[in-house]
Amino acid sequence: MNNITLPAGWFALILPLAGCVASAPVAPPAGHSGHTAAAPGKPAPMDRDTMWKNALARAPLAATAAFDPDGRLWVASVRDGHITLRHSLDLGKNFGEAVRVNPEPEFVAADGDNRPKLAFGTRGEVYVSWTQSLETPFSGHVRFSRSLDGGRRFSAPITINDNRAAISHRFEALGVNARGQITLAWLDKRDASAAEQRGEKYTGLAVYYAQSDDSGRSFGANRKAADHSCECCRVAMAMDPSGTPVIVWRHVYGKNVRDHAMLRLDGTSPPQRVAHDNWEIDACPHHGPALSIAADGSYHVAWFTGAATRPGLFYAHSTDAGKNFSAPLAVGNAQAQAGRPQVLSLGDNVWLAWKELDGRTAVLRVQRSPDGGRSWGAPFTLAQTSGASDHPQLIHHKQRAYVSWYSAAEGHRLFGVPAESQP
């Protein structure tokens, strides 16, 4: 593995490979795999089972927010093994009574890159997906439920992955197009497990997806989109103007280069490489990409890399359906550990949002382009918090952009992008 030079503290953004692949040994926090011996005078690292049990026992921090077509703000969170949904008619000032999605409690992944997802139909349908964590370390199933009455009642949850082994089927992305077709894509270990049983090497996991043409009543067969994805960086999804889902994920190129790939899920398009960062690391960064597609068909992508030549957050756009991308644009202050990027395109306007660390304070930063990503205004601070905080989310209703952010100190907050940054 190549040596990596990052600003101080950035290794906290990287999970060891053991946190994503159940067969790997526990690694130290710096993200280097294969080193299990404790340093003199320091406690030995936890075994995988203990680390996984501790993760399942943690109180989830993540909260997912989205607007439905009528402008209601929905927030999904996890409490006592249940996904609960609340909605607000006044931009989060007041919320209605919480509704449980899954009637029976289960371990629900709700932290970092893996959290419940929300999507909406045009006739009051509310769709929820999540990863059900299993007792086997780093394993899970992709779950789905729907409401056809505006979120008052939800269907019994179903498992989307048709491979039911206690292995990793996790980090799902959920999308709905204008025709009502629902797509779920996720990271899947079935091919890696089969290769292991044959005594063969298989790098990373695979990306699978399934689709529903009947408002989520049923899903078609699982289909493989690509081999050799990174193990636990989130999948990003957006719909292009034709209603075709497009996904972006961290891919493993060659021996262990972990850059990003893009694919239109039309059954014929080949994967495209987003950028050539050439970040070689024998670990999963647990730091997934973001994708937004404008009405004119332009693609907008934001991502994190720890490549020695240019570490940090980057943005690029494509005007030819991902065949070619603009030169990567550095985003944020690398010395402040800029991370967790979000991107949103609305007409000619493109917004970026991310987190930075200012001493002990987490800072929410935003930047806007008025011309489709060709030029950018200066970044500005939208909010800050002390203590633990979730990743920010860029969401919108019609042509207005908002940032949703949850922190342990303040709870859920919704920020409208300042008026001078709006269309």
N, C-alpha and C positions, 0 to 999 in steps of 0.2 A: 504493500500500500504506500502511496506517495505521502510524504509529509505535507501537512496543511498548516498554513499560517492564517490565523483569524484574529480579529480584535479581541481583547480580553473579555471574557464572559460569554462569547458566542458558543462555546461548547455546551452551555446550558440549553441551547436550542436544539441539540442533537441527541437523539436517543440511541443507546447502544443497539447493535444489531440483535442482541438477545431479546430486546423488547418487542421485536417484530417477527422473528423466526424462532419457533419453539425448539428447534434442534440446536440452536447456537448456545454457547456458554454465556453466562452473565458477564458483562463487560463493565469497566469503570466508566464514570460519567463523561469522560472526554470523548466518547463515541468510538474508541478503538476496540475492535472485537478481538477475542482470543486471549486476553490477559486476565486470568482469574485469580492469581495470587495476590494477597493483600500486601500492601507496603508495611514495612516494620512499624509496629506501634499503632497500626490502624486496624479496625475491625474488618473481617472478611466480608466480601460482597454477599448479598442475599442470594439464595438459590432461586431458580425460576418459579417454582411453585409458591414460595413465600412472597416473592415480588408480585406475582399475579394476584394472589389473594389480597394483598394489601391494596392493589389497584382496584379490585372489585369492591372493597370495603370503603373506599374514599367517597365522601359526599360530592356528587357531580357539581362542577362549576359552570359548565356551558349552558347558555340559553340561546335558542335560535329564534330569530325574528323575521317576519315577512309580511308584506301587505297583500291582501286579496284584491280581486278586481274592483270591489266596491270601496276600497280605501280603508278597510278595517285592518288594524295592526294586530297580528297574532304573535304570541310568544310561546314557544315550547320549552319546557324544562323537565327535569327528572327529579322525582321525589319518592323515596321508599319503593323503588322498583317500578314506578308508574311514570309514563309520559303524561304530563298535564299540559293542557292548552288553555290559554286565556286570550281574549281579544278585547281591544280597546277601540272606541269610536272617537277618541279625542287625542290621538297621537301619544298614547301611553300615560296620560294623566290619571285616568281611571280605567280599571279592568273589570270585566264581568267575572262571574263565577268560573272557577277552573273546571275543566272536563277531563276525565281520564280517557286516554286512548286505549291502553291495554288493560283489560279488567284484572288479569292475574299478574302479580309482581314478577319481574325477571330482572336479571342484571342487564342494564341498558348502558351502553357506552355513551358518555356525554362529557367528553373532555378533549380539548385540543382539536386535532384534525378529525376526530370521530365523534359525531353528535347526531341527534335526530334532525331530519330534514323536513321541510314543508313545501307543498306545492298546491296549486288551486286550479279548479276547472272554471268554466264560464257560467255554470248554473248552480253555484253553491257547493260544489264538491270541494272537500278538504282532504288532501292526501298527506300521509305521514309515513316516513321510513326511518329505520334505525338499525343499529347493530346490536343484536342480543349477544352479550358476552357469555361464553360457556365456562365450565369449571376447568377444563383443560387449558393450560397456559397459552395465551395469545390465539385463542380460537373464538369463533363466533358465527352467527347466522345473520343474513340480511332479512329484516322483517318489514311488513307493510300493513297498513290499515287505512280505511277510507271512511269518510262521512259524506252522505248524499243529502244531508239536511242542514247545511251551513255550520257544521261542527257541533251539533247538539248530541248526536250519537255516532259511535264508530263501530265498524265491523270487527269481527273477531280477527286478530292478527294472523297473517299467513307468512310462511317462510318462502323467500323467493329463490334462493339457491337450491337447485335440485340435487346437488351433492350434499348429503347430510352428515358427512364425517365430521368428527370433532376437530376440525382444522380451521384455518383462517378463511372466512368469507366476511370481509369487513370493509370499512371505509367507503361506504356506498355514496353515490351521488344520485339525486332524484330530479327529473325534469318532466314537464308536460308541454306539448306543443299546442298550437291553436286548434288543431283537429281533435284534441283530447287524448291523443296517444301518450301514454306514460312510459318513460324509460328509466330503468335503474341500472347503474353500472357500479362495479365494485372490484376490490382486489381479492383474488381467489388462489388458494394453495393446492387445489386438487391435482394440477399437473406436476407441481413440485413434489407432492407426496407420491404420486405414481412413479416419478423418476427415481425417487429415493428407494422405493420398493424394488425397482429394477437394478439398483446399484449404479444409477447414472447421476450425473451432476445436472442440476437445473438452477440457474441463477435467478434469484428473486421469486416473485409470484407471477400470476397472469391477471389480465383484466377481462372480466366477463360482463355481460349485460343481458337483460331480459326486457321485453316490452309487453304492454297491455293495450288492446284496442277496444276494450269494453269498460272503460272508466275504472279499472282496477279490480274488477270482479275476478279476473283470471289473468295470468301472464303466460306468454309463450315460453318455449324451451330456452334454457341458458345458452348463450352463444359466446364464444371466445373472441375478444377484440384484438388481443395481443399477448404474446409471451414476454416474460422477463421485465415485469414492472418492479419498482422499488416496493419494499414490504409494507410500509405503513405511512406513506405520504398520501394525503387525501386526493381523491379524483375530483376534478372540476368539470362541470357540464353546463352547456348553454345551447339554445336552439338557434339555428340559422334562419334566415327569412323564409326558407322553404319548409321549415318545421323539422329539419333533420337534426338530431342531436349530435353535438360535437363534444368530445371529451379531451382533457389534457391531464397527463399524469407524469410523475417522475419515473423515467425509464432507465434500465440498466443497459448501457451500451458497452460492447466489448467485455473486458474482464470485470470492471467495476466502476465505470464512469456513469454517474447518476445525474443525467440531464433530463430535459422535459420533451415529451412527445405529444403529438396531437393527432386525432383521428375523427373523421366524419363517419358516423355509424350508418352509412348507406349501403353497406355490403360490398362496395366496389372501390372506395377510395383507399389509397395506401396511407400508412402513418407518415407524418411529417415531423421533422425535428424542429423544435422551437428555437433553440440557440445552442451554440457549441461552447458551453462553459468548460467542459472537460473536467468536471469535478470528480476525481477518483477517490472514493472512500468506501471502506469495507464496513459500512454501517448505514442504517436508515436515518436520514435527517429528521424524519417526522415533521416535515415542513412543506406542505403541499402548495400547488399553484392556484391561481385564480383566473377565470375566463369570463369575458362578456362579449356578446356579439351585437353590433349595432343594427339598426333597421336597414342600413345600406349594405349590410353584409360584411363589414370590416370586423376583423377579429382583434380583440385586445386581451393580452396575457400579462400577468405579473407573477413573479416567482422569486425564490431565494436560492442562492448558491454560495457554497463555501470554497469555490475554486481559488487557488492560490493567486492566480493572475488578476482576478477581479471579484472578490467576495462581497456579498451584500444582496440587496433587493434590486430587481430589474424589471423593466417594462418594455414591451415591444408590441407592434401591431402589424396586421397583414391585410392587404386589400385584394388578395387573390385566393381566398379560402384556405390560407395556411401554407400555400406552396412556398411563399417567401415572406420573411419578416423583416421589419426595420431593424436597424442596429440597436442592440440592447441599451436602454437608458437607465443609468444608475438612479435609484430612488432612496431618499432618506439619508440619515447620518449613520454610516457604517460603525463609527466609533461608539454610537449610542445603541448598538445592537438592533438596528432597524429590522423588523421581522413581521410575519403574519400579514402579508399583503392582501388587499382586496381591490378589485377593479370593477367599474360600472360605466357603461357607455349608454348615453341617451342622446340621440341625434348627433350633433357635432360635439357635444360635451362628453368628456371622459373624466372620471374621478378616480383617484387612487387614495386608499386609506391604509394605514399600518400603525404598528406600535413601536415606540422607542423607549429606552430606559434612561432616566435622568437621575442618577444617584439611586435613591430608593423609590423613585416615583415612576410609574408607567405613564407615558404620554401618548395620546392619540393624535396622529398627524394626518393631514389631508392635503391633496394637491389636485389641481384642475387644469385640463386642457380644453380650450374653446374651439379647437379645430381638428377634432378626430385623432388627437394624439401626436400631431406634428410639432406643436410647441406647448410649453407648460408654464403656468404661473408659479410663483414662489410657494413652497409648502407652508402651512400654518398649523398651529396647535388648536385642536378643537376641545380637548378635555384632558384631564389627568386624574390619577388615583394613586393612593398608597396601598400596598399590600397586593393580594392576588387579584388578577383580572383575566377575563376571557379574551379571545381574539375578537377584534372588531368585525362588524358586518356592514357592508354597503348595501342598502336596500332602497327601493323607490316606489312611489305611487305616481302614475302618469309620468310627468317630466320633472318631478321634484325628487332630489336625492336626500337621503338620510343616512346616518350612521347609528347602528345599534351596538351598544356596548354594555356588558355586564361585569361588575366588579364586586368583590366580597364586601367592600365598605359601603358602596352606594346602591347596590342592587342593579336592576336593569335601568338603563337610560337611553333615550332616543334623542339624537341631535340632528336638527335640520342644518344642512350645509348653508353657511351664511348667504344672504341674498345676493351679494356681489359675485358669488360663485355659481349662481343659478342661471339657467338660460334666460 
